[in-house]
């Protein structure tokens, strides 16, 4: 009888250890999955922000090119300026002769991190019209 009672007590202890070990393993797996999902979510958020800011700086740069073209059309001697638009800024530099001009635009949106887009445009002036020969992104 005593042997049977000791055996039953050991069986309960073993079952308790197995249950406790199982709970610990399952908890570790669940925590690992949660951590993985969290890191993936943070990565996706960073990618989304980069895409959004990239589009913003792209549109800012092209807007500044258009501003430069408009100013060249209105003033043949226009040499450039710096504009602050929203949370970004751009610098427009114009060089060249009275009929052949080159625009260099550097657009930047601050923050950490900074987002920068550089564009070069070549234009030909014919009377009061501005003809765009090329617009290229610069690395």
C-alpha positions as CSV (number, residue, x, y, z in Angstrom):
1,X,0.0,0.0,0.0
2,X,2.8,2.3,0.9
3,X,4.6,1.5,-2.4
4,X,1.4,2.3,-4.3
5,X,1.0,5.7,-2.5
6,X,4.7,6.6,-3.3
7,X,4.2,5.6,-6.9
8,X,1.0,7.7,-7.3
9,X,2.8,10.7,-5.7
10,X,5.7,10.3,-8.2
11,X,3.2,10.0,-11.1
12,X,1.6,13.3,-10.1
13,X,5.0,15.0,-9.8
14,X,6.0,13.8,-13.2
15,X,2.7,14.9,-14.8
16,X,3.2,18.3,-13.1
17,X,6.7,18.7,-14.5
18,X,5.5,17.7,-17.9
19,X,2.7,20.2,-17.8
20,X,4.9,22.9,-16.5
21,X,7.6,22.2,-19.2
22,X,4.9,22.2,-21.9
23,X,3.5,25.5,-20.7
24,X,7.0,27.0,-20.7
25,X,7.8,25.7,-24.2
26,X,4.5,26.9,-25.6
27,X,5.0,30.3,-24.0
28,X,8.5,30.6,-25.5
29,X,7.2,29.8,-28.9
30,X,4.3,32.3,-28.7
31,X,6.7,35.0,-27.4
32,X,9.1,34.3,-30.3
33,X,6.2,34.6,-32.8
34,X,5.1,37.9,-31.3
35,X,8.6,39.3,-31.4
36,X,9.0,38.2,-35.1
37,X,5.7,39.8,-36.0
38,X,6.7,43.0,-34.2
39,X,10.0,43.3,-36.1
40,X,8.2,42.7,-39.4
41,X,5.6,45.3,-38.6
42,X,8.3,47.9,-37.7
43,X,10.1,47.1,-41.0
44,X,6.9,47.6,-43.0
45,X,6.3,50.9,-41.3
46,X,9.8,52.1,-42.1
47,X,9.3,51.0,-45.8
48,X,6.0,52.9,-45.9
49,X,7.5,56.0,-44.5
50,X,10.4,55.9,-46.9
51,X,8.1,55.5,-49.9
52,X,5.9,58.4,-48.7
53,X,8.9,60.7,-48.1
54,X,10.4,59.7,-51.4
55,X,7.3,60.7,-53.2
56,X,7.1,64.0,-51.3
57,X,10.7,64.9,-52.2
58,X,10.2,63.8,-55.8
59,X,7.2,66.1,-56.2
60,X,9.0,68.9,-54.4
61,X,11.9,68.6,-56.8
62,X,9.7,68.7,-59.9
63,X,7.7,71.6,-58.5
64,X,11.0,73.5,-58.0
65,X,12.0,72.7,-61.6
66,X,8.7,74.2,-62.8
67,X,9.2,77.2,-60.6
68,X,12.7,77.7,-62.1
69,X,11.3,77.4,-65.6
70,X,8.6,80.0,-64.9
71,X,11.1,82.4,-63.5
72,X,13.4,81.9,-66.5
73,X,10.5,82.6,-68.8
74,X,9.7,85.9,-66.9
75,X,13.4,87.0,-66.4
76,X,16.1,85.9,-68.7
77,X,18.7,86.9,-66.2
78,X,17.3,84.7,-63.4
79,X,20.1,82.8,-61.6
80,X,18.1,80.9,-59.0
81,X,16.9,81.0,-55.4
82,X,16.1,78.9,-52.4
83,X,12.4,78.1,-51.6
84,X,10.9,76.7,-48.4
85,X,7.7,74.7,-49.1
86,X,5.9,72.9,-46.4
87,X,8.4,70.8,-44.4
88,X,10.9,70.9,-47.3
89,X,13.2,73.2,-49.2
90,X,14.8,73.4,-52.5
91,X,17.6,75.3,-54.1
92,X,17.4,76.3,-57.8
93,X,20.6,77.3,-59.6
94,X,20.5,78.5,-63.2
95,X,23.5,78.8,-65.5
96,X,24.1,79.1,-69.2
97,X,23.6,81.6,-72.1
98,X,20.5,83.7,-72.8
99,X,19.2,81.0,-75.1
100,X,20.6,77.7,-73.6
101,X,20.0,77.3,-69.9
102,X,20.8,74.6,-67.3
103,X,18.8,74.2,-64.1
104,X,20.1,72.4,-61.1
105,X,17.6,71.6,-58.4
106,X,18.3,70.1,-55.0
107,X,15.2,69.3,-53.0
108,X,15.3,68.2,-49.4
109,X,12.8,67.1,-46.8
110,X,14.3,67.1,-43.3
111,X,13.7,65.0,-40.4
112,X,15.8,62.1,-39.5
113,X,16.5,60.7,-41.9
114,X,16.9,63.4,-44.6
115,X,15.4,62.8,-48.0
116,X,17.2,64.5,-51.0
117,X,16.4,64.5,-54.7
118,X,18.7,66.2,-57.3
119,X,17.5,67.1,-60.8
120,X,19.2,68.7,-63.7
121,X,17.2,70.2,-66.6
122,X,18.4,71.6,-69.9
123,X,16.2,74.2,-71.6
124,X,16.3,76.3,-74.8
125,X,14.8,79.7,-74.8
126,X,13.1,80.8,-78.0
127,X,11.6,84.2,-77.7
128,X,9.2,84.1,-74.8
129,X,8.9,80.3,-74.7
130,X,10.9,77.8,-72.8
131,X,11.5,74.4,-74.4
132,X,12.6,71.6,-72.1
133,X,15.4,69.5,-73.8
134,X,15.9,67.1,-70.9
135,X,15.3,66.5,-67.2
136,X,17.4,63.9,-65.4
137,X,17.8,62.8,-61.9
138,X,21.4,63.1,-60.5
139,X,22.8,60.7,-58.0
